[in-house]
Amino acid sequence: MKHKGIRIRLYLVIACSVIISLISCKKSVEEPAQNKQWLMTINFTDDFINPKLKAIIFISDRNGNTLIDTLISGNPRLVLHTVKNVLPPFQVTVVKWEPDMHNFLVTINTYREVMPAEWTIKGTRLVSTGEAIVNLQNVPAHSGPILYSNLGHSNLTFSTTGSNHPVYKIPDDLYVRLNTASGPLFKWRYGLESGGVYNVDLTDMESAVTHTIHFPLPAQDFHVKVFGYRNTSEPNSLPLVTDELLGDGTKADSVRVSYPPSVFNSFRTSIEMIESWTSSSRFAYTVSGQIPDSFVKINATVSDIRDDGKSATFKTSGLYSVTTAKWKYQDLENLAFDWTVLGPDTLTTITLPSLPSTMKMMFPTLSTDSLRLYQVELIHYPVLTSWPEYLQIEFNPADPGKKSYLESSAVRTQFD
């Protein structure tokens, strides 16, 4: 019932906020041009914003004071001005929210050191056409969970009957993989459609190709995920998860991933690992193209982290491209907040900007005092040479979202 209550509260507040937003936007449009200072132009594409919900954009000055905030829906093109006389760089914050299991998850990303520019924010939402139900038959003896995957969706489970799979493309393919004494085996099922019930016979499974990825040091725990792209060498279409491996606490020098032969033109491999249970640092590595032979560990460290409520101060060393800090909060109605601030490698103090009026109206239980520091992260992108280049690759109006497919390595220090 709490989940339903959250929906009602959000929709009521959204309705009020839309009226305020429209009045504010009309007033801004009528301002004489000579009294306005252009801040940013931001385009939204591909249903980044849930069509049943809204999103918020606000821009702050370098000290975190709000210059403009607005509630938006659909795929708008925003031209944002202020009547104040301010010097760049600015802080640009993008806020969106989606149902997440039994919660609403509010994702807040603040980008520091932003000069006036035009951005395009690429959509990442997947809209399901429905679900297919899959029942496995004649399952051979195997160990570990079964991997089910279709375009845009994957699931690790021990279930062999009644597995529900969202369908994002019709017709879709179903891929089933499991580990046996003779090695990993897989099965394809073609023509998956929403609303269908499919009995998949695993009597004649095929052998998968394997590839070993080495760790630089023994890993106490790890999470490896390999995505395959069938129709293009550029990872701009929906992927299919070809393998997913979870550590069991036993130290490992390497992992062996598998995939069906002669199917994929390109891969994206994502790996997280820790070296020991006592370490507060987690390491991550992501690479597109071919599956790597080795995990590339970042040559950077973060230390002496001081949490001052809405500020994080720390020391860093080594080579990295981007600095981030994340705060979290969950209210009593299971409305969860993830707030990440991203900026250049020169940052050693990251402070949350002030909450604008639209945020306070939409989320009255949120305050900067309620948020708790969750993580500080350093990320290295070998092909990037500057923070402006990072922003350009992520928000380039001609080709946005390419940052997600760049090779990167990271170190994350997390707090309980």
C-alpha positions in Angstrom: 0.0 0.0 0.0 2.9 2.3 0.6 3.9 2.0 -3.1 0.5 3.1 -4.2 0.6 6.0 -1.7 3.8 7.2 -3.2 2.2 7.2 -6.7 -0.7 9.3 -5.4 1.5 11.8 -3.6 3.8 12.2 -6.6 1.0 12.7 -9.1 -0.8 15.3 -6.9 2.4 17.2 -6.4 3.3 16.9 -10.1 -0.1 18.5 -11.0 0.6 21.5 -8.7 4.2 21.8 -9.9 3.2 21.8 -13.6 1.0 24.8 -13.0 3.8 26.6 -11.2 6.3 25.6 -13.9 4.1 26.8 -16.7 3.6 30.2 -15.1 7.3 30.4 -14.5 8.2 29.5 -18.1 5.7 32.0 -19.5 7.2 34.8 -17.4 10.7 33.8 -18.5 9.7 33.9 -22.2 8.2 37.4 -21.8 11.4 38.9 -20.3 13.1 41.3 -22.6 16.1 39.7 -24.3 18.6 42.2 -23.1 17.7 41.4 -19.4 18.3 37.6 -19.8 21.6 35.7 -19.6 21.6 32.4 -21.5 22.8 29.4 -19.4 22.2 26.2 -21.3 20.1 24.6 -24.0 19.2 21.0 -23.2 17.4 18.5 -25.5 15.8 15.3 -24.3 15.5 12.3 -26.6 14.3 8.7 -26.7 11.8 8.9 -23.7 14.5 9.7 -21.2 11.6 10.9 -19.1 8.9 8.4 -18.1 5.8 9.6 -20.1 3.6 9.0 -17.0 5.9 11.0 -14.8 8.1 14.1 -14.9 11.7 15.3 -14.5 13.5 18.3 -13.1 16.3 20.4 -14.4 18.0 23.0 -12.2 21.1 25.1 -12.7 23.2 26.5 -9.8 26.1 28.9 -9.7 29.5 27.7 -8.6 28.5 28.1 -4.9 25.4 25.9 -5.3 22.8 28.7 -5.3 19.9 28.0 -7.7 19.7 30.1 -10.8 16.8 28.4 -12.5 14.7 25.2 -12.0 11.9 23.8 -14.0 9.6 20.7 -14.1 9.5 19.0 -17.5 7.8 16.1 -19.3 8.1 14.3 -22.7 11.1 15.0 -24.8 11.4 18.8 -24.6 14.0 21.3 -25.9 14.8 23.7 -23.0 16.4 27.1 -23.5 17.4 28.2 -20.0 18.0 31.8 -19.0 18.5 33.7 -15.8 17.9 37.4 -15.1 20.8 37.4 -12.7 24.3 38.5 -13.7 26.5 35.5 -13.0 29.8 34.2 -14.3 30.3 30.5 -15.4 31.1 27.8 -14.8 27.7 26.5 -13.5 26.4 23.3 -12.0 23.7 21.5 -14.0 21.5 18.9 -12.2 19.2 16.4 -13.9 16.5 14.7 -11.8 14.3 11.8 -12.9 12.3 9.1 -11.1 11.0 5.7 -11.9 9.3 2.8 -10.1 12.0 0.5 -8.7 10.8 -2.8 -7.3 8.7 -1.7 -4.3 10.1 1.9 -4.2 10.3 5.0 -6.3 13.9 5.7 -7.1 14.8 9.3 -7.6 18.1 9.6 -9.5 19.9 13.0 -9.3 23.0 13.7 -11.2 24.9 17.0 -10.8 27.6 18.0 -13.3 30.2 20.5 -12.0 32.3 23.0 -13.9 29.8 23.4 -16.9 30.2 26.2 -19.3 27.2 27.5 -21.3 26.5 24.9 -24.1 23.9 22.9 -25.8 23.4 19.4 -24.5 21.4 16.4 -25.6 20.5 13.8 -23.0 19.9 10.5 -24.5 17.2 8.2 -23.3 18.0 5.0 -21.4 14.5 3.8 -20.7 13.2 0.5 -22.1 9.5 0.2 -22.7 8.3 -3.4 -22.6 5.6 -4.6 -25.0 4.6 -7.3 -22.5 6.0 -10.5 -21.0 6.7 -14.0 -22.3 6.6 -17.0 -20.0 9.3 -19.7 -20.5 9.3 -23.3 -19.2 12.5 -25.4 -19.5 12.1 -29.1 -20.3 14.7 -31.9 -20.1 17.2 -29.8 -18.2 20.6 -31.6 -18.0 22.5 -31.8 -14.8 24.2 -28.5 -14.1 25.8 -26.3 -11.4 25.0 -22.7 -10.5 22.1 -20.5 -11.6 20.6 -20.6 -15.1 21.1 -17.5 -17.3 18.1 -16.4 -19.3 18.6 -13.5 -21.7 16.7 -11.7 -24.5 17.4 -8.2 -25.9 17.5 -5.7 -23.1 16.8 -8.2 -20.3 18.6 -10.9 -18.4 18.0 -13.0 -15.3 20.0 -15.4 -13.2 17.8 -17.9 -11.4 17.4 -21.5 -10.4 13.8 -21.6 -11.7 13.0 -23.9 -14.7 9.3 -23.2 -14.9 7.2 -20.1 -15.3 10.0 -17.6 -15.8 8.6 -14.2 -16.9 10.7 -12.2 -19.4 9.9 -8.6 -20.5 9.9 -8.3 -24.3 11.3 -5.1 -25.8 11.5 -6.1 -29.4 9.2 -8.3 -31.4 10.1 -10.9 -32.5 12.8 -11.5 -29.9 15.3 -14.3 -29.3 15.7 -16.2 -26.0 19.1 -17.4 -24.9 19.5 -19.9 -22.2 22.9 -20.8 -20.7 24.0 -23.2 -17.9 27.2 -24.8 -16.6 27.6 -28.6 -16.9 30.3 -31.0 -16.2 31.3 -30.9 -19.8 31.4 -27.1 -19.9 28.9 -24.2 -20.5 26.0 -25.1 -22.9 23.5 -22.8 -24.5 20.2 -23.0 -26.3 18.5 -20.4 -28.7 14.7 -20.0 -29.0 13.6 -17.8 -31.8 10.4 -15.8 -32.3 9.7 -14.7 -28.7 6.7 -12.5 -28.4 4.9 -10.8 -25.6 2.0 -12.8 -24.2 3.5 -16.1 -25.4 4.1 -19.2 -23.4 7.2 -21.2 -24.5 8.3 -24.7 -23.6 12.0 -24.9 -24.4 13.5 -28.4 -24.7 17.2 -28.5 -23.6 17.9 -32.0 -24.8 20.1 -30.8 -27.6 22.1 -27.8 -26.2 25.2 -26.5 -27.9 28.7 -25.9 -26.6 29.7 -22.3 -25.9 33.1 -20.7 -26.5 35.0 -19.7 -23.4 37.4 -16.8 -22.7 39.6 -16.3 -19.6 39.9 -12.9 -18.0 42.8 -12.5 -15.5 42.8 -10.4 -12.4 45.9 -8.3 -11.5 45.6 -9.7 -7.9 43.5 -12.5 -6.4 40.0 -11.2 -6.1 38.0 -12.1 -2.9 34.7 -11.4 -4.7 33.7 -10.3 -8.2 30.8 -9.6 -10.5 31.3 -10.1 -14.3 28.8 -9.3 -17.0 29.4 -9.8 -20.7 26.9 -8.1 -23.2 26.8 -9.2 -26.9 25.7 -7.1 -29.9 24.5 -9.1 -32.8 23.9 -6.7 -35.7 26.5 -4.0 -35.4 30.1 -3.4 -34.4 29.0 -0.2 -32.7 27.3 -0.8 -29.3 24.3 1.3 -30.0 21.6 -1.3 -30.2 20.0 -3.5 -27.4 22.5 -6.0 -26.1 22.0 -9.6 -25.0 23.8 -10.8 -21.9 25.9 -13.7 -22.9 27.3 -14.5 -19.4 27.1 -13.3 -15.8 29.3 -14.6 -13.1 29.2 -13.9 -9.3 32.1 -14.7 -6.9 31.4 -17.1 -4.0 34.0 -15.6 -1.6 36.8 -18.0 -2.7 39.8 -16.0 -3.9 40.2 -16.2 -7.7 43.1 -15.2 -10.1 40.8 -15.3 -13.1 37.3 -16.0 -14.4 36.2 -17.8 -17.5 33.3 -16.3 -19.4 31.4 -18.0 -22.2 29.4 -17.0 -25.3 27.9 -18.7 -28.4 30.2 -18.8 -31.4 29.6 -16.8 -34.6 26.7 -14.8 -33.2 28.1 -11.4 -31.9 30.0 -8.7 -33.7 30.9 -6.8 -30.6 30.9 -7.2 -26.8 30.8 -5.0 -23.7 32.4 -6.4 -20.6 31.8 -5.0 -17.1 33.7 -6.3 -14.1 33.6 -5.3 -10.4 36.0 -6.8 -7.8 37.3 -6.5 -4.3 40.7 -7.8 -3.1 39.6 -8.7 0.4 36.6 -8.5 2.7 38.4 -6.0 4.9 38.9 -3.5 2.1 36.6 -0.5 1.7 37.7 -0.1 -2.0 36.0 -1.7 -4.9 37.5 -1.7 -8.4 35.7 -1.6 -11.7 36.6 -2.1 -15.3 34.5 -1.7 -18.4 35.5 -2.2 -22.1 33.7 -2.5 -25.4 34.9 -4.4 -28.5 36.5 -7.7 -27.8 36.3 -9.5 -24.5 39.6 -8.5 -22.6 42.3 -10.9 -21.5 42.9 -9.0 -18.3 41.2 -6.7 -15.8 42.9 -3.3 -16.0 43.1 -1.8 -12.6 43.1 2.0 -12.1 46.4 3.5 -11.0 44.7 5.9 -8.6 43.7 6.0 -4.9 41.4 8.0 -2.8 42.0 8.4 1.0 41.3 10.5 4.1 37.7 11.0 3.2 35.9 13.4 5.5 32.1 13.5 5.5 30.9 16.9 6.5 27.2 16.3 5.9 26.5 17.7 2.5 30.2 17.9 1.6 32.9 15.3 1.1 36.6 16.2 1.3 39.3 13.8 0.4 42.8 13.2 -0.9 43.6 11.6 -4.2 46.7 10.4 -6.1 47.4 8.7 -9.4 45.9 9.0 -12.9 42.1 9.5 -13.4 39.7 11.6 -15.4 36.6 12.1 -13.4 35.8 12.5 -9.7 32.4 11.6 -8.2 30.6 11.4 -4.9 27.3 9.8 -4.2 24.8 10.4 -1.4 21.7 8.3 -0.6 18.5 8.6 1.4 15.3 6.6 1.8 12.3 8.2 3.5 9.6 6.3 5.5 7.4 5.9 2.5 10.1 4.0 0.5 11.0 6.9 -1.7 14.7 6.4 -2.4 17.2 9.0 -3.5 20.6 8.5 -5.2 22.4 11.9 -5.7 25.7 11.8 -7.6 27.9 14.8 -8.2 30.5 14.5 -11.0 33.3 16.8 -11.8 36.9 17.1 -13.1 40.0 15.3 -11.6 40.9 18.6 -9.8 38.1 18.3 -7.2 39.1 17.4 -3.7 35.9 18.7 -2.1 32.5 18.0 -3.5 29.4 19.8 -2.0 25.8 19.3 -2.8 24.1 22.3 -4.3 21.1 23.8 -2.5 17.7 22.4 -3.2 15.5 24.6 -5.4 11.8 25.2 -4.8 10.7 22.6 -7.4 12.7 19.9 -5.6 11.3 20.9 -2.2 7.7 20.8 -3.6 8.1 17.5 -5.4 10.0 15.8 -2.5 9.1 17.4 0.8 10.9 14.6 2.8 14.2 15.3 1.1 16.8 17.7 2.6 20.5 17.9 2.2 20.8 17.1 5.9 18.9 13.8 5.4 21.3 12.6 2.7 24.2 10.4 3.8 27.5 10.0 1.9 27.6 6.6 0.3 30.6 6.5 -2.1 33.5 8.5 -3.5 34.8 7.3 -6.9 37.6 8.1 -9.2 37.1 7.1 -12.9 39.8 6.9 -15.6 38.9 7.1 -19.3 42.1 6.5 -21.3 40.9 8.3 -24.4 39.8 11.5 -22.5 42.1 14.4 -21.8 39.8 16.8 -20.0 36.5 17.3 -18.2 35.0 19.4 -21.1 35.8 16.4 -23.4 33.9 14.1 -21.0 30.9 16.4 -21.1 31.1 16.7 -24.9 31.1 12.9 -25.4 28.3 12.4 -23.0 26.0 15.2 -24.2 27.1 16.0 -27.8 23.9 17.0 -29.6 24.9 15.2 -32.7 25.8 11.8 -31.0 25.0 11.7 -27.3 25.7 8.9 -24.8 28.9 7.6 -26.2 30.6 7.9 -22.8 28.8 4.8 -21.6 30.8 2.7 -24.1 34.3 4.1 -23.5 36.9 2.0 -21.8 37.1 2.9 -18.1 38.6 1.8 -14.9 37.5 3.0 -11.4 38.1 2.8 -7.7 35.2 3.2 -5.3 35.3 3.7 -1.6 32.0 3.0 0.0 30.5 3.5 3.4 27.9 1.6 5.3 
